[in-house]
Amino acid sequence: MRERDKIGAMAHTHSRVYREGAVVANDIDDDQISEALAEPGTIVWVDLCDPTEEDLQRLAAELGLHELAVEDALGEHQRPKLDRYRDHLFLTCQHTAIEPGSQKLIETEINAFIGREWLITVRKDHGFDIRTVQERWDRSPDLAVHGVSFLLYGLVDVVVDSYFDTLEVFDEYYDEISETIFGDHPIGPDKQQDWFQMRRALFRLHRLAVPLREALSSLMRRDHDAVAEDLYPYFQDVYDHILRITESTDALRDLVSTIVETNLSLRDYRQNQVMKKVTSWAAIIAVPTLITGYYGMNVKYPGLATRWGWISSLVLMAGLSIGLYAQFKKRDWL
């Protein structure tokens, strides 16, 4: 529907009105959104945090949002994607961060309805502070004349920057792990769970970055006219960043596999070293055990009940034990 009926009460958290590239209003009331859109040269951004189905249906009726896009915005765990409808686009992406202490990847899903005169962002929760996007817009006020393309650029730029911050945590963590596995005290059982959680988080980040790369590539297709011409270098910069992220996650995944294989090899090596030492000492102890056991038999043998027999057995035990110890030491078993 294109009639400018007033939108009813909605629980939006933030909004802005741009006219000719300048901010003319912030956090307007719900009933002012339609009035603002009626003015020529006006761009409206509205942010909804955890909206109800009624909120989105009301907005869909006003702006002509496709029912499938509304359904996706209300759903859970959408993968990054870009859907095209007759008169608007629908973008899904995830802002990421590593939860301190638990090594878990925190994802905040952000859905964006992208029209020619408006941008509607929908967040599942308050895990992502939308004011970060507003601050990004305020750093480049000269680009605001490009309308919705500028607002969209600021949003995806902040999202991709969050991937870089998350990737930096992974880099530091696996650098520390790489040094730990070669130390005298390898990774203990208390650290194994953290290691597993970080590995899962890395693989999840990769699964978010790859489809987002495809979504940005689709968004930048010139035949779709979704991005203002002057903003192509900026979107290309964001696209290059997401390419670097996917390449870095691939490299880190290879590094993690190498660390796992190296850790297993080192563990087997340490076990072999322990087994060699245990076996060597067992062989050394077996010699006097064998000799004393033989002389302890209740039979007659040369040297029985004589001093020279006793001295001979001691010399034999000491000589063989020292000889075995020297051989094992030479082979680096002890």
Protein Blocks (a to p, Z undefined) as FASTA:
>chain_A
ZZfcdcdddddfbdcddeehiafbghiafklmmmmmmpghiacddddehiafklmmmmmm
mnopafklmmmmmmghiacdddddfkbccdddddddddehjlpacdddddddddfkbccd
ddfblmbcfklmmmmmmmmmmlmmnommlmmmmmmmmmmmmmmmmmmmmmmmmmmmmmmm
mmmbdcdfklmmmmmmmmmmmmmmmmmmmmmmmmmmmmmpmklopacfklmmmmmmmmmm
mmmmmmmmmmmmmmmmmmmmmmmmmmmmmmmmmmmmmmmmmmmmmmmmmmmmmmmpccdd
ehiaiaklmmmmmmmmmmmmmmmmmmmmmnopZZ
